[in-house]
Amino acid sequence: MSNVFIALQMNEETRSIIAAIAEDNPHAIINEQPAMVKIDAPGSLTIKRQTVEEKMGRNFDLQELHVHLITLSGHVDETDDAFTLSWAH
């Protein structure tokens, strides 16, 4: 099974996003650097709007994720409620 990954800038807003990713993807490996965080996961990784909103304490549009995005690897499936990276088999 191939890994997918996402790398985000490290700032106050992304701390909540990272916490949400960790909660919804217990299989993910989070590697925090001084200016960025890279999150690897075997097979797939999903960022759920609802979980991010719970962590941030405010409404969150998944399009906001792109402001903090450095790079990613995997097939992107994006809806209003979830941003999923996977490798289609």
MODELLER restraints for C-alpha pairs under 7 A, 6 or more apart:
rsr = mdl.restraints
at = mdl.atoms
rsr.add(forms.Gaussian(group=physical.xy_distance, feature=features.Distance(at['CA:1:A'], at['CA:42:A']), mean=6.27, stdev=0.5))
rsr.add(forms.Gaussian(group=physical.xy_distance, feature=features.Distance(at['CA:1:A'], at['CA:43:A']), mean=5.83, stdev=0.5))
rsr.add(forms.Gaussian(group=physical.xy_distance, feature=features.Distance(at['CA:2:A'], at['CA:42:A']), mean=5.82, stdev=0.5))
rsr.add(forms.Gaussian(group=physical.xy_distance, feature=features.Distance(at['CA:2:A'], at['CA:43:A']), mean=5.72, stdev=0.5))
rsr.add(forms.Gaussian(group=physical.xy_distance, feature=features.Distance(at['CA:3:A'], at['CA:40:A']), mean=6.33, stdev=0.5))
rsr.add(forms.Gaussian(group=physical.xy_distance, feature=features.Distance(at['CA:3:A'], at['CA:41:A']), mean=5.29, stdev=0.5))
rsr.add(forms.Gaussian(group=physical.xy_distance, feature=features.Distance(at['CA:3:A'], at['CA:42:A']), mean=4.20, stdev=0.5))
rsr.add(forms.Gaussian(group=physical.xy_distance, feature=features.Distance(at['CA:3:A'], at['CA:43:A']), mean=5.51, stdev=0.5))
rsr.add(forms.Gaussian(group=physical.xy_distance, feature=features.Distance(at['CA:4:A'], at['CA:40:A']), mean=5.77, stdev=0.5))
rsr.add(forms.Gaussian(group=physical.xy_distance, feature=features.Distance(at['CA:4:A'], at['CA:41:A']), mean=5.46, stdev=0.5))
rsr.add(forms.Gaussian(group=physical.xy_distance, feature=features.Distance(at['CA:4:A'], at['CA:42:A']), mean=6.29, stdev=0.5))
rsr.add(forms.Gaussian(group=physical.xy_distance, feature=features.Distance(at['CA:4:A'], at['CA:43:A']), mean=6.39, stdev=0.5))
rsr.add(forms.Gaussian(group=physical.xy_distance, feature=features.Distance(at['CA:4:A'], at['CA:44:A']), mean=6.12, stdev=0.5))
rsr.add(forms.Gaussian(group=physical.xy_distance, feature=features.Distance(at['CA:4:A'], at['CA:73:A']), mean=5.29, stdev=0.5))
rsr.add(forms.Gaussian(group=physical.xy_distance, feature=features.Distance(at['CA:4:A'], at['CA:74:A']), mean=5.20, stdev=0.5))
rsr.add(forms.Gaussian(group=physical.xy_distance, feature=features.Distance(at['CA:4:A'], at['CA:85:A']), mean=6.41, stdev=0.5))
rsr.add(forms.Gaussian(group=physical.xy_distance, feature=features.Distance(at['CA:4:A'], at['CA:86:A']), mean=6.21, stdev=0.5))
rsr.add(forms.Gaussian(group=physical.xy_distance, feature=features.Distance(at['CA:5:A'], at['CA:38:A']), mean=6.86, stdev=0.5))
rsr.add(forms.Gaussian(group=physical.xy_distance, feature=features.Distance(at['CA:5:A'], at['CA:39:A']), mean=5.38, stdev=0.5))
rsr.add(forms.Gaussian(group=physical.xy_distance, feature=features.Distance(at['CA:5:A'], at['CA:40:A']), mean=4.31, stdev=0.5))
rsr.add(forms.Gaussian(group=physical.xy_distance, feature=features.Distance(at['CA:5:A'], at['CA:41:A']), mean=6.24, stdev=0.5))
rsr.add(forms.Gaussian(group=physical.xy_distance, feature=features.Distance(at['CA:5:A'], at['CA:72:A']), mean=5.44, stdev=0.5))
rsr.add(forms.Gaussian(group=physical.xy_distance, feature=features.Distance(at['CA:5:A'], at['CA:73:A']), mean=5.19, stdev=0.5))
rsr.add(forms.Gaussian(group=physical.xy_distance, feature=features.Distance(at['CA:6:A'], at['CA:38:A']), mean=5.77, stdev=0.5))
rsr.add(forms.Gaussian(group=physical.xy_distance, feature=features.Distance(at['CA:6:A'], at['CA:39:A']), mean=5.39, stdev=0.5))
rsr.add(forms.Gaussian(group=physical.xy_distance, feature=features.Distance(at['CA:6:A'], at['CA:40:A']), mean=6.79, stdev=0.5))
rsr.add(forms.Gaussian(group=physical.xy_distance, feature=features.Distance(at['CA:6:A'], at['CA:71:A']), mean=5.99, stdev=0.5))
rsr.add(forms.Gaussian(group=physical.xy_distance, feature=features.Distance(at['CA:6:A'], at['CA:72:A']), mean=4.21, stdev=0.5))
rsr.add(forms.Gaussian(group=physical.xy_distance, feature=features.Distance(at['CA:6:A'], at['CA:73:A']), mean=6.48, stdev=0.5))
rsr.add(forms.Gaussian(group=physical.xy_distance, feature=features.Distance(at['CA:7:A'], at['CA:36:A']), mean=6.73, stdev=0.5))
rsr.add(forms.Gaussian(group=physical.xy_distance, feature=features.Distance(at['CA:7:A'], at['CA:37:A']), mean=5.53, stdev=0.5))
rsr.add(forms.Gaussian(group=physical.xy_distance, feature=features.Distance(at['CA:7:A'], at['CA:38:A']), mean=4.20, stdev=0.5))
rsr.add(forms.Gaussian(group=physical.xy_distance, feature=features.Distance(at['CA:7:A'], at['CA:39:A']), mean=6.26, stdev=0.5))
rsr.add(forms.Gaussian(group=physical.xy_distance, feature=features.Distance(at['CA:7:A'], at['CA:69:A']), mean=6.24, stdev=0.5))
rsr.add(forms.Gaussian(group=physical.xy_distance, feature=features.Distance(at['CA:7:A'], at['CA:70:A']), mean=5.36, stdev=0.5))
rsr.add(forms.Gaussian(group=physical.xy_distance, feature=features.Distance(at['CA:7:A'], at['CA:71:A']), mean=5.30, stdev=0.5))
rsr.add(forms.Gaussian(group=physical.xy_distance, feature=features.Distance(at['CA:7:A'], at['CA:72:A']), mean=6.09, stdev=0.5))
rsr.add(forms.Gaussian(group=physical.xy_distance, feature=features.Distance(at['CA:8:A'], at['CA:36:A']), mean=5.53, stdev=0.5))
rsr.add(forms.Gaussian(group=physical.xy_distance, feature=features.Distance(at['CA:8:A'], at['CA:37:A']), mean=5.42, stdev=0.5))
rsr.add(forms.Gaussian(group=physical.xy_distance, feature=features.Distance(at['CA:8:A'], at['CA:38:A']), mean=6.56, stdev=0.5))
rsr.add(forms.Gaussian(group=physical.xy_distance, feature=features.Distance(at['CA:8:A'], at['CA:68:A']), mean=5.40, stdev=0.5))
rsr.add(forms.Gaussian(group=physical.xy_distance, feature=features.Distance(at['CA:8:A'], at['CA:69:A']), mean=4.63, stdev=0.5))
rsr.add(forms.Gaussian(group=physical.xy_distance, feature=features.Distance(at['CA:8:A'], at['CA:70:A']), mean=5.25, stdev=0.5))
rsr.add(forms.Gaussian(group=physical.xy_distance, feature=features.Distance(at['CA:9:A'], at['CA:35:A']), mean=6.01, stdev=0.5))
rsr.add(forms.Gaussian(group=physical.xy_distance, feature=features.Distance(at['CA:9:A'], at['CA:36:A']), mean=4.34, stdev=0.5))
rsr.add(forms.Gaussian(group=physical.xy_distance, feature=features.Distance(at['CA:9:A'], at['CA:37:A']), mean=6.46, stdev=0.5))
rsr.add(forms.Gaussian(group=physical.xy_distance, feature=features.Distance(at['CA:9:A'], at['CA:68:A']), mean=5.30, stdev=0.5))
rsr.add(forms.Gaussian(group=physical.xy_distance, feature=features.Distance(at['CA:9:A'], at['CA:69:A']), mean=6.45, stdev=0.5))
rsr.add(forms.Gaussian(group=physical.xy_distance, feature=features.Distance(at['CA:9:A'], at['CA:70:A']), mean=6.49, stdev=0.5))
rsr.add(forms.Gaussian(group=physical.xy_distance, feature=features.Distance(at['CA:10:A'], at['CA:35:A']), mean=5.06, stdev=0.5))
rsr.add(forms.Gaussian(group=physical.xy_distance, feature=features.Distance(at['CA:10:A'], at['CA:36:A']), mean=4.43, stdev=0.5))
rsr.add(forms.Gaussian(group=physical.xy_distance, feature=features.Distance(at['CA:10:A'], at['CA:37:A']), mean=6.11, stdev=0.5))
rsr.add(forms.Gaussian(group=physical.xy_distance, feature=features.Distance(at['CA:16:A'], at['CA:52:A']), mean=6.37, stdev=0.5))
rsr.add(forms.Gaussian(group=physical.xy_distance, feature=features.Distance(at['CA:16:A'], at['CA:55:A']), mean=5.27, stdev=0.5))
rsr.add(forms.Gaussian(group=physical.xy_distance, feature=features.Distance(at['CA:16:A'], at['CA:56:A']), mean=5.59, stdev=0.5))
rsr.add(forms.Gaussian(group=physical.xy_distance, feature=features.Distance(at['CA:17:A'], at['CA:52:A']), mean=5.51, stdev=0.5))
rsr.add(forms.Gaussian(group=physical.xy_distance, feature=features.Distance(at['CA:20:A'], at['CA:51:A']), mean=5.43, stdev=0.5))
rsr.add(forms.Gaussian(group=physical.xy_distance, feature=features.Distance(at['CA:20:A'], at['CA:52:A']), mean=5.23, stdev=0.5))
rsr.add(forms.Gaussian(group=physical.xy_distance, feature=features.Distance(at['CA:20:A'], at['CA:55:A']), mean=6.52, stdev=0.5))
rsr.add(forms.Gaussian(group=physical.xy_distance, feature=features.Distance(at['CA:21:A'], at['CA:47:A']), mean=5.64, stdev=0.5))
rsr.add(forms.Gaussian(group=physical.xy_distance, feature=features.Distance(at['CA:22:A'], at['CA:28:A']), mean=6.67, stdev=0.5))
rsr.add(forms.Gaussian(group=physical.xy_distance, feature=features.Distance(at['CA:25:A'], at['CA:45:A']), mean=6.49, stdev=0.5))
rsr.add(forms.Gaussian(group=physical.xy_distance, feature=features.Distance(at['CA:25:A'], at['CA:46:A']), mean=6.99, stdev=0.5))
rsr.add(forms.Gaussian(group=physical.xy_distance, feature=features.Distance(at['CA:27:A'], at['CA:41:A']), mean=6.31, stdev=0.5))
rsr.add(forms.Gaussian(group=physical.xy_distance, feature=features.Distance(at['CA:28:A'], at['CA:39:A']), mean=6.45, stdev=0.5))
rsr.add(forms.Gaussian(group=physical.xy_distance, feature=features.Distance(at['CA:28:A'], at['CA:40:A']), mean=5.62, stdev=0.5))
rsr.add(forms.Gaussian(group=physical.xy_distance, feature=features.Distance(at['CA:28:A'], at['CA:41:A']), mean=4.43, stdev=0.5))
rsr.add(forms.Gaussian(group=physical.xy_distance, feature=features.Distance(at['CA:29:A'], at['CA:39:A']), mean=5.60, stdev=0.5))
rsr.add(forms.Gaussian(group=physical.xy_distance, feature=features.Distance(at['CA:29:A'], at['CA:40:A']), mean=5.17, stdev=0.5))
rsr.add(forms.Gaussian(group=physical.xy_distance, feature=features.Distance(at['CA:29:A'], at['CA:41:A']), mean=6.21, stdev=0.5))
rsr.add(forms.Gaussian(group=physical.xy_distance, feature=features.Distance(at['CA:30:A'], at['CA:37:A']), mean=6.99, stdev=0.5))
rsr.add(forms.Gaussian(group=physical.xy_distance, feature=features.Distance(at['CA:30:A'], at['CA:38:A']), mean=6.08, stdev=0.5))
rsr.add(forms.Gaussian(group=physical.xy_distance, feature=features.Distance(at['CA:30:A'], at['CA:39:A']), mean=4.58, stdev=0.5))
rsr.add(forms.Gaussian(group=physical.xy_distance, feature=features.Distance(at['CA:30:A'], at['CA:40:A']), mean=6.63, stdev=0.5))
rsr.add(forms.Gaussian(group=physical.xy_distance, feature=features.Distance(at['CA:31:A'], at['CA:37:A']), mean=5.64, stdev=0.5))
rsr.add(forms.Gaussian(group=physical.xy_distance, feature=features.Distance(at['CA:31:A'], at['CA:38:A']), mean=5.22, stdev=0.5))
rsr.add(forms.Gaussian(group=physical.xy_distance, feature=features.Distance(at['CA:31:A'], at['CA:39:A']), mean=6.17, stdev=0.5))
rsr.add(forms.Gaussian(group=physical.xy_distance, feature=features.Distance(at['CA:32:A'], at['CA:38:A']), mean=6.50, stdev=0.5))
rsr.add(forms.Gaussian(group=physical.xy_distance, feature=features.Distance(at['CA:43:A'], at['CA:86:A']), mean=5.78, stdev=0.5))
rsr.add(forms.Gaussian(group=physical.xy_distance, feature=features.Distance(at['CA:43:A'], at['CA:87:A']), mean=6.40, stdev=0.5))
rsr.add(forms.Gaussian(group=physical.xy_distance, feature=features.Distance(at['CA:44:A'], at['CA:85:A']), mean=5.41, stdev=0.5))
rsr.add(forms.Gaussian(group=physical.xy_distance, feature=features.Distance(at['CA:44:A'], at['CA:86:A']), mean=4.24, stdev=0.5))
rsr.add(forms.Gaussian(group=physical.xy_distance, feature=features.Distance(at['CA:45:A'], at['CA:84:A']), mean=5.62, stdev=0.5))
rsr.add(forms.Gaussian(group=physical.xy_distance, feature=features.Distance(at['CA:45:A'], at['CA:85:A']), mean=5.21, stdev=0.5))
rsr.add(forms.Gaussian(group=physical.xy_distance, feature=features.Distance(at['CA:45:A'], at['CA:86:A']), mean=6.61, stdev=0.5))
rsr.add(forms.Gaussian(group=physical.xy_distance, feature=features.Distance(at['CA:46:A'], at['CA:82:A']), mean=6.55, stdev=0.5))
rsr.add(forms.Gaussian(group=physical.xy_distance, feature=features.Distance(at['CA:46:A'], at['CA:83:A']), mean=5.63, stdev=0.5))
rsr.add(forms.Gaussian(group=physical.xy_distance, feature=features.Distance(at['CA:46:A'], at['CA:84:A']), mean=4.26, stdev=0.5))
rsr.add(forms.Gaussian(group=physical.xy_distance, feature=features.Distance(at['CA:46:A'], at['CA:85:A']), mean=6.42, stdev=0.5))
rsr.add(forms.Gaussian(group=physical.xy_distance, feature=features.Distance(at['CA:47:A'], at['CA:82:A']), mean=5.55, stdev=0.5))
rsr.add(forms.Gaussian(group=physical.xy_distance, feature=features.Distance(at['CA:47:A'], at['CA:83:A']), mean=5.05, stdev=0.5))
rsr.add(forms.Gaussian(group=physical.xy_distance, feature=features.Distance(at['CA:47:A'], at['CA:84:A']), mean=6.30, stdev=0.5))
rsr.add(forms.Gaussian(group=physical.xy_distance, feature=features.Distance(at['CA:48:A'], at['CA:81:A']), mean=5.99, stdev=0.5))
rsr.add(forms.Gaussian(group=physical.xy_distance, feature=features.Distance(at['CA:48:A'], at['CA:82:A']), mean=4.54, stdev=0.5))
rsr.add(forms.Gaussian(group=physical.xy_distance, feature=features.Distance(at['CA:48:A'], at['CA:83:A']), mean=6.59, stdev=0.5))
rsr.add(forms.Gaussian(group=physical.xy_distance, feature=features.Distance(at['CA:49:A'], at['CA:60:A']), mean=6.46, stdev=0.5))
rsr.add(forms.Gaussian(group=physical.xy_distance, feature=features.Distance(at['CA:49:A'], at['CA:62:A']), mean=6.27, stdev=0.5))
rsr.add(forms.Gaussian(group=physical.xy_distance, feature=features.Distance(at['CA:49:A'], at['CA:81:A']), mean=5.10, stdev=0.5))
rsr.add(forms.Gaussian(group=physical.xy_distance, feature=features.Distance(at['CA:49:A'], at['CA:82:A']), mean=5.81, stdev=0.5))
rsr.add(forms.Gaussian(group=physical.xy_distance, feature=features.Distance(at['CA:52:A'], at['CA:60:A']), mean=6.95, stdev=0.5))
rsr.add(forms.Gaussian(group=physical.xy_distance, feature=features.Distance(at['CA:53:A'], at['CA:59:A']), mean=5.43, stdev=0.5))
rsr.add(forms.Gaussian(group=physical.xy_distance, feature=features.Distance(at['CA:53:A'], at['CA:60:A']), mean=5.57, stdev=0.5))
rsr.add(forms.Gaussian(group=physical.xy_distance, feature=features.Distance(at['CA:62:A'], at['CA:80:A']), mean=6.63, stdev=0.5))
rsr.add(forms.Gaussian(group=physical.xy_distance, feature=features.Distance(at['CA:74:A'], at['CA:85:A']), mean=5.19, stdev=0.5))
rsr.add(forms.Gaussian(group=physical.xy_distance, feature=features.Distance(at['CA:74:A'], at['CA:86:A']), mean=5.15, stdev=0.5))
rsr.add(forms.Gaussian(group=physical.xy_distance, feature=features.Distance(at['CA:74:A'], at['CA:87:A']), mean=5.58, stdev=0.5))
rsr.add(forms.Gaussian(group=physical.xy_distance, feature=features.Distance(at['CA:75:A'], at['CA:85:A']), mean=5.34, stdev=0.5))
rsr.add(forms.Gaussian(group=physical.xy_distance, feature=features.Distance(at['CA:75:A'], at['CA:86:A']), mean=5.15, stdev=0.5))
rsr.add(forms.Gaussian(group=physical.xy_distance, feature=features.Distance(at['CA:75:A'], at['CA:87:A']), mean=5.65, stdev=0.5))
rsr.add(forms.Gaussian(group=physical.xy_distance, feature=features.Distance(at['CA:76:A'], at['CA:84:A']), mean=5.79, stdev=0.5))
rsr.add(forms.Gaussian(group=physical.xy_distance, feature=features.Distance(at['CA:76:A'], at['CA:85:A']), mean=4.88, stdev=0.5))
rsr.add(forms.Gaussian(group=physical.xy_distance, feature=features.Distance(at['CA:76:A'], at['CA:86:A']), mean=6.86, stdev=0.5))
rsr.add(forms.Gaussian(group=physical.xy_distance, feature=features.Distance(at['CA:77:A'], at['CA:83:A']), mean=5.99, stdev=0.5))
rsr.add(forms.Gaussian(group=physical.xy_distance, feature=features.Distance(at['CA:77:A'], at['CA:84:A']), mean=5.12, stdev=0.5))
rsr.add(forms.Gaussian(group=physical.xy_distance, feature=features.Distance(at['CA:77:A'], at['CA:85:A']), mean=6.50, stdev=0.5))
rsr.add(forms.Gaussian(group=physical.xy_distance, feature=features.Distance(at['CA:78:A'], at['CA:84:A']), mean=6.27, stdev=0.5))
